[in-house]
Amino acid sequence: MRKMKWIMTALLICLLYGSTLPGNTDDWPMFQHDPQHSGYSSSPMPESLKEVWTNESHCMNTSTSGDISA
């Protein structure tokens, strides 16, 4: 019984430790990648790019305000 408890404890520690290890890709946690908004990732690009989704907006711009110019 003590051996089984020790094995289960060791297994739990291994699982918890393994779940905290960082992945091998660069995370993109916010808009433009980081607090400096560098937009740079060290992850490698795929050989060929493929469109994954598109969005077509069917609403018209009904704004009554004019253009802003400086």
C-alpha positions as CSV (number, residue, x, y, z in Angstrom):
1,M,0.0,0.0,0.0
2,R,2.8,2.4,0.8
3,K,4.6,1.6,-2.4
4,M,1.4,2.4,-4.4
5,K,1.0,5.7,-2.6
6,W,4.6,6.6,-3.3
7,I,4.2,5.7,-7.0
8,M,1.0,7.7,-7.3
9,T,2.6,10.7,-5.7
10,A,5.7,10.5,-8.0
11,L,3.4,10.2,-11.0
12,L,1.4,13.3,-9.9
13,I,4.5,15.3,-9.4
14,C,5.8,14.3,-12.9
15,L,2.5,15.2,-14.5
16,L,2.3,18.6,-12.8
17,Y,6.0,19.4,-13.7
18,G,5.4,18.3,-17.3
19,S,2.4,20.6,-17.7
20,T,4.4,23.7,-16.7
21,L,7.1,23.3,-19.2
22,P,7.0,25.8,-22.1
23,G,6.3,24.7,-25.6
24,N,8.7,24.8,-28.4
25,T,6.9,27.6,-30.2
26,D,6.8,31.3,-29.4
27,D,3.6,32.3,-27.8
28,W,1.6,35.3,-29.1
29,P,-0.2,36.5,-26.0
30,M,-1.5,39.9,-27.2
31,F,-2.0,42.2,-30.1
32,Q,1.3,42.7,-32.0
33,H,3.0,39.9,-29.9
34,D,4.5,41.7,-26.8
35,P,4.2,44.8,-24.6
36,Q,6.5,46.7,-27.1
37,H,4.1,45.8,-29.9
38,S,7.1,44.5,-32.0
39,G,4.9,42.1,-34.0
40,Y,7.9,39.7,-34.2
41,S,7.9,36.0,-33.4
42,S,10.9,33.7,-33.4
43,S,8.7,30.7,-34.5
44,P,9.6,29.5,-38.0
45,M,7.2,30.3,-40.9
46,P,5.5,27.4,-42.8
47,E,6.9,26.6,-46.2
48,S,3.6,27.6,-47.9
49,L,0.9,29.9,-46.6
50,K,-2.7,28.8,-46.8
51,E,-5.8,31.0,-46.2
52,V,-7.7,29.5,-43.2
53,W,-10.7,31.9,-42.9
54,T,-12.3,34.9,-44.5
55,N,-14.9,37.4,-43.4
56,E,-17.2,39.4,-45.7
57,S,-19.1,42.2,-44.0
58,H,-22.5,43.0,-45.4
59,C,-23.2,46.0,-43.3
60,M,-23.0,49.5,-44.8
61,N,-21.2,52.3,-43.1
62,T,-24.0,54.6,-41.9
63,S,-21.8,57.0,-39.9
64,T,-23.0,60.6,-39.9
65,S,-19.7,62.0,-38.8
66,G,-17.3,63.5,-41.3
67,D,-13.7,62.5,-42.0
68,I,-11.1,63.6,-39.5
69,S,-8.2,65.4,-41.1
70,A,-5.2,67.2,-39.5
